[in-house]
Amino acid sequence: MSLLLKSIPNASFGLQNKILLSSLSTKNPLNNALCSKLKTYNSLHLATESSLSRNSLNKNDILNNLTPQRFMTTKKSEANQLKEKLFYKRKNAGLSMKEEDMKKSNEYNEDYKQFLSQSKIEREFAANAIARAKAKGFKEYTPGMGLKPGDKIYVNNRNKAVILAIIGQEPVKEGVHICASHIDSPRLDLKQVPLYEDNEIALFKTHYYGGIRKYQWAVIPLALHGVVYRKDGSVIPVKIGEDENDPVFIVTDLLPHLSQEQNKRSLPEGIKGEELNVVVGSLPFRDDDASEKVKLNIVKTLNEKYGIIEEDFLSAELEVVPAFKPKDVGLDRSFVGAYGQDDKVCSFACLRAILDIDHTPQKTAVVCLADKEEIGSEGNTGLRSSFLKYFVHDIAEEFGCKGRHVLSKSECLSADVTVAVDPTFSDVTEKRNACYMNCGVGICKYTGARGKSGSNDAHAEFVGRIRTLMDKHGVVWQTGELGRVDLGGGGTVAAFVADLDVNTIDVGVPILCMHAPFELSSKLDNYNAYRCYNVFMSE
């Protein structure tokens, strides 16, 4: 090629192209590719006689510009630009977030871990949320007290659920913005008559709460949280196993040397419900005549420390939870590992989101921290009940309008966790429609099972509005479903809020090991969830 060009140094650029085309052997595949590129090059007039002087390029310039690599790079760049413009691609927050926001994320997650360590059960979360709200100027709401824009109020529902609100600038009749989450988590509850002795060991009988994998709760350190209502009406708070000097508890399991029969069980039956018995002691009361000496010694210890007798268990709510502290996970400390992140990771984000609003928002902002979601949102502290509806109705009456009209114009983010793709068990998710760690808060148009049974399927109009809002404020978000079609499934509080005629969509943090005693969340996803709820309620 170079010899041919050397013989015609003054030939025009277009003529040189034609000569090259005629001289290249079509038997060589590389030449075929080059001929095709040369023809494209000529047809697009990327270099013409009018734009280039005959003497402006020497033969080396021409050869450099006519390599197949040159043409392929140009074409690929055009394709990439088109893909960037037209394709949906989830963003990794670790690459797209600013350094300033990364620092804020770390500060936020430190606060989250500290709060979570003190709020393992719903009663503790509710009490700590109210304490923070009061510190920010929130007042307990009484129907008929009179409200005006900028007022900050809260409602305590039986010490297990909380509603917080900031009255907005727009009339309440135009609707309110709600973030709804739940503050209960899977656990082991003590039965009403829990304490017994067997083979000179004292144990508690338990009844598991929510969808746990029972085998995961054996041979891990456990703590006891809750309240005891004594016969005289006094309330005794209980928290054992969290302080460094506290004892912990445990559910036993078999040694591998003697587990041959147990090994034949299916995984869900590896540990049965009635085998979730918590070891609480073994020292006998020093009396030769008494029976059940170990049990007696345990009751004596409880009586000395808390002033309770065995009968007081009948009016107690005592929950066995993992004794783990929230910890950073990974060499890069990119994850938070902790018990109860379903759904306290979203609940804390909602709490911080409304407490950090330092102005009067356009719409009235409402955060609902509910109970009982893990067992179907039942009871009067769960969102199947009317406590959220009644609150909105009471607010509506303050401003002379009907609650149902307010609800019909309201919007809600159901702030509950979703599943993240687990690289070890990725086959349970459909990767194109799944959430990934570090890719932001997860927007789930629908949940449910199989044919979307039991789900709230958000309307496209509302999905579009939330998507636009997130992009406007630079919130990193993604979209996903709760696993493969026909493989399990799950639900949130979304369907129950939607039953009130409220536009609702699930928006939450993707996590790994959901419902396990130690769950994983991404610090960047946690922070983007907080930002999502904050901008939704702030506008």
N, C-alpha and C positions, 0 to 999 in steps of 0.2 A: 504494500500500500504506500509506504513512504517513498519507494523508488518511483512510482508513477507520479506522485505529487511533485517530486523533485524535478521531473522533466517538464512540468508546466507551472513554474513558480508564479506566473502572472495571471493564471486562470482565475475567473471569478469564483466566488464562494459557491454559488448555485451550480456552476459548471463543474467544480470539483466534486460536489455531491453526486452529480449525474455520472461523472467518470467513475467515482467509487462504486456506485450502484452497479454499473455495467461490468466492472472488473472483478467484483467479489464472486467467488465460487459459491454456487447454491448447494454444492455438495457438503459444505461445512455447516453444521448446525449453528455455530456461532455467527457465521456470515449471514445465514438466513435471518437470525435475530437482528443483526445490525442493519440489514437491508430494510426490514420492517420499520425499524426505528428511524432510519434515514428518510423513508417515505413520509412517515408521520412528521418528521422534522420539517421537510419541505412543504407539506400541505398546510402546516400551521404558520408558515412564514416566520419562524422564530429568528431566522437571520436572513435578511434580504439584501439585494444589491444596493438599494437606496439607503439602508441604515449602516452599512459597513463599507468602508473604503477597501479597494482592491489591495492596497498595501498595508492595511491595518492589522491583518492577521498573517502570520507565517504558517508554514506547514505544521509545526508543532502545536500552534494554537488550534488549528483545525482538527488535528488528530485527538487532542485532549477533549475537544467538544463533541467528538463523534464516537466516543467509546460507548458500548452498550450500558456500562454502569452509569454513565451520565444521564442517559435517557430513562433508565429504570428508577433512579433516585428522584428525578423530577416527577415521574408518574406516581411513585409511591407517596411522595409528599402531598400531591393533590388528593390522593385517595385518603390519606390520613386526615387531611383537613376536612374532607367530606364526612368521614366517619365521626370525627369529633363534633361536627355540626349536627349530624343526623342520628347517631347511635345513642342509646341510653347506656351509661357507664357509671357504676357506683364509685364514689370517691373514698379513698383511704384517708381518714382524718389526720393520720400521722404525716401525710404528705401535703395535705391541702390547708391545714390550720396554720395560722400565724404563730410565731414564737410567743408573742404576748398572750394569745389564747391558750397555748400549751401550758404556760405558767399558771394562768387562771384555773385551768383544768386540774392541775396538781393541787392547788390550794383548795379548790372545791372538794376534791376527793378526800383530802385529809379531814376536812370538816365532816364529810359523809361517814367516814370510818369511825370517827369519834362518836358521832350521834348514834350510829348503828350499834356500837358496842354497849350503849346504854339503853337500847330500845329493841330488845330481842322479841318481846311479845307485844300484842296490840295495846294492852293497858299502858305499858311503858312508853310506847310510841305516842299514844294519845296525850299522856301527861307531859312528855317532853316537848311535843309540838305546841301544846297550849302555853307552856312556859316560854318558849321562844316567841310565840305570837304576842303574849302579854308584854314582853320586853320590847316589841316593835310597835306597841300602842294599840293592839287589838283589845276590844272590850267584849265581855260576854253579852250575847244578844238576848233580849227579852221582847217577844212580840208586842208591838204597839209602842215601843220606846221612842219612835221617831228617828228617821234616818235622813241623811243628806249626802250629796256627792263628797267622796273622800273619807267617809266613815269606814273604820276597820272593825269588823265584828267576828265573833266565833260562837259556835254552838258545840257543847259537849254532850254527845249522845251516850249516856250510861257508861262513861269512862272507857269506851271501846271504839268509838268512832267520833270524828271531829269534822265540822264544816267551818271553813274560814272564808271571809268575803271582804272585798273592798268595793264600796258603792261607786259606780262610774259616773261620768259626766252625762252620757246619754240617758234618756228616760228608760227605766227598767222595762217598760212595755215593749221596747225594741229588742229585748232578749238579753241574756247573760252568757258569759263565756265560762264554761265549767271544765276543770281538770279533775277526773275521778279516778282514784286508785284504791288499793286495799292494803291494810297494815297487819293482817293475819298471815301466818305462814304454816306450812306443814310441820307437825310436831307429834309428840306423845303426850296425851293428857292422862293424869292419874284418874283411875276409877273412883267412884264415891266411897267404896270401902277398899282401899288400895293395899293396906299394910298386912303382910302375913309372914309367917316363919316356916321354913322348910329346910330340913337337914341342918338345922342350927345356923341358918343364914336368913337375915331379914330382907324382904324384897317388896317393891311396889308393883301392883298390877296396873297396866296402862291400856288405854284405848287410843289407837293412832288417829290423828286428825288430818284430813286431807289426803292427797294422792302421793303416798310415800312408796319407795322401794324398800321393803321392810328389812332386807338383809343389810342395807347401808347403815342402819342404826345400831348394829351390834358392835361391840368392842371399840367404841369411841368414848372419850370423856364427855359426860353430860352434866348439865346444870338444872336446877329446879327454880322456876320463877312462878309468881302468881300471888294470890290473896287468899286468906282464910277469914271467913265471917264466923266469929264465935257465937256461942249461944246467947251471950249478953249483948250482942249487937255490935261489938267492937270489931274493927277490921285490922288484920295483921298482914302486912306485906311480907312476902317471902322471896329471897334471892340467895341461893346457895350454889356455889361452884364457879363464881365469876372472879372473886378476889383471889390473889395469888396464894393466900393462906387458907382459902376454903378447901374443903374436900370436894371431890367430884363423884359422879355416879357412873354406872356402866350396865349395859345389857350384855350378857355373856354369850359365847358361841362355843361350839365343839372344837376340840383339837383335831388336826387332820388324821391322827393315828386311830381315832375312834369315830370318824364321820362317814364310814362307808354307807350306812343306811340313809343318812341325811343327804349324801351326795346324789342319791337317786331322785331326790325331789326336783321339781322344776324350779327355775330361778325365783319366780315370785313366791314360791313356798319354801325357799331355803330357810328362812326364818318366818315362822307363822305368827299371826297376830297375838295369840295367847302365849307366845314365847318371848314377847317383848317385855320381859320382867326386869325391873331395875334393881340392882344390888344396892342396899342402903346400909348394911352393917352386919356384924357377926359376934360382937362381944355380949356375953350373957349378963343378966342382972345377977349379982352374987347372992343367990338364995337357993338353998338346996331343995326347998319344998315347991317353989313356983314352977309352973309350966310355961312354955313359950318365953323363956328367959331373954332371948335375943330381942324379940318383938317388944317385950316390956321395957328393955333398956333403951330402945329407940324411941318409944312413946315418952319415956321419962326424959330423954334428952330434948325432945321437941317441946315438952311441957316446961322444962326449965328455961329454954331459950325463947320460946314464943308464947308460952302460957296456954297452949292448946291441948285438948284431949282427943282421943281417937274419933269420937263422935263429930268433932268439928270438921273432919274431912268431908262430911256429907254436904256442908255448905261452903266448900272451898273450890277454887279454880286454880289448880296447880299444873303447870306445863313443864314437861321435860324437853329441854332444847340442848343443842350442842354447846359445849363449854369453850369452843374455839373463839379466839379474838379475830376481828377483821384484820387481814394482813395484805401487804403488797405481794403479788405473785409474779414470778419471772425475774430473770437477771436484769431486765430493763425496767422492772417495776410497773409494767403497763397494765396489769390486771389488779382488781380488788377481789380477794377471796374472802367469803364470809357466809355465815348462815343467814337465811331469811331475806336474801336479796330479791326474791319473789315475794312480795312486790315492794319491799321497802326501798329498793333503789329508785323506783319511780315515785313512790310516796314522798321520799325525802326531796327529790327533784321538784315535785309539785309544791311542797312546803317552802323550800328555799325560793322557788320562783315567785310565789305570791308575797313572801316576806321581803323580797328584794325590790318590789315595785315601790319606787320612792316618789311617785306622782299619782294623780287621780287618773285612772285609765278611762278610755272612751266608754267601753262597756263595763258593766259590773263584773268583777272577777270573782269566781267561786272555786274553792278547792274542797273536794269531798274525800276524806280519808275514811274508808269504810272497813267493816269487819266481815268475817264469815265467807269471803269469796271462795276460799279453798274447799268449802263444803256446799257450794252452790248459791252463795249470797243469801242464805236463809236467815230467819230471825229478824228482830227489830233493829239490829245494828248492821244488817246486811242491806245491799242495795235492791233486793227484791221487796223490801219494805218501803214505807212511804216517807221516811224521814227527810230525804232530799227534796221530794215533791212538796212536802209540807213547809219546808224552809223557803223554797221559792214562792210558794203561795203567800207566806207571811210577809216576805219582802214586797211582793206585788201589792198586797193590801196597804202597806205603808205608803205607797205612791198612788193608790186609788185605781189599780187595774187588776185584771183577773190573772190568777196564776197560770191557768192553761194557755192563755194568750202569750204570756212571757215564755213559757216552755217551748211553745211551737216556733218561736223565733230565736231560740237559744242554740248554742253549739257546744259540743263536748268532745274533749280528747280523753278517751279511755286509756289511762296511763298504766298499762300493765306490761310485764316483760314478754318477750317473744323468744323463740329459739334461734340460736346462732349455729351456723354450720360447724360441726365438730370434725376435724380432719381424720380422727380415728374411726368415727361412725358416720361418715358423710353420706352413706347410702340411704339414710332415713329422710334426707331432705332432697328436694329437687333444686339443684344448684342455681338454676336461672331465676328461680323465684324463692330465694331464701336470703336471710340476713347473715351478714358476716361481722365478726369482731373488728372493731376499729373503723367501721364504715358508717358510723353515725346512728342516730335514733332510727328505729324501725317503724315504718308506716305499714300497717296491715289492713288492707281494705276489708277483709273478712277473716274470721277464724272458723270455729265449728269443727265438725267431723264429717268425713265422707262427702255427701252432697251438700256441704255447708250447713249441716244440721246444727241448730242451736246458735247460729252466728248472727251478728249484725253485719250486713253487707252494706258498707257505706256508699252513698250516692256519688257518682262521678263528679257532680258539681262541687261537692264538699271536699272530695279528694283533691280536686284541682285547686281549690282555694288554699288548702293547707300546704300543698306542694309549692304554690307561688309564694306564700308567706315565708316558708323556710328558706327558699332561694333569695328572697328579698333581704333577709337578715343574715345570710351567710351561715345558716345552720346546716351542718352535715347530716344528711338523711339518706335512707335507703328504703327499699320496699321488699317485703317477703311474706311467705305463708308459714303456717305452723306445721311443717313437715309435708311429706308426700301425700298425694291424694290416696284415699283408702287406707292410710296407715295412721291409726289413732286420731289425734286431733285434740282440741281443747277449746275452752271458752274464757271469757273475761266478763267484766261488769258492763261492757258496751251494750249488750242486748237489753239489759234492764233499764239503762238510762234512755236508750232509744225508745223503749216502751212508753216513756213520758212524752213522746212526740218531739224529741230533741235530735237534731242532726249529730250523729256520733261516729267516731272513727277510732280504731286502736292505734296508739302511737306510744311505743315503749322501748326499753333497752333490751337488745339481744343478749342472752346469757348462755353459758354452758353449765352443764350439770344441774339443770333446773329441778327443784324439789329435793335435791340431795342435801345432806347436812353441811356441805361446804360448796357454795356456788361461785361461779366466776363471772365477773363483768369487766368490760373494758373501761378504763378511766376516761378515755376520749368519748366513748358513747354515753357514759354517765353525764358528762358535762354538756354534751349536745342535747341530751334529753332535757336537762335543766333549762338550757337556752330556748329550746322549742316551747316548753310550757310558759316560760317567762314572756316571750314575744307574743304568744297567743293571747295571754291575759293582759298584756301591757297595752295593746293597741285598742 
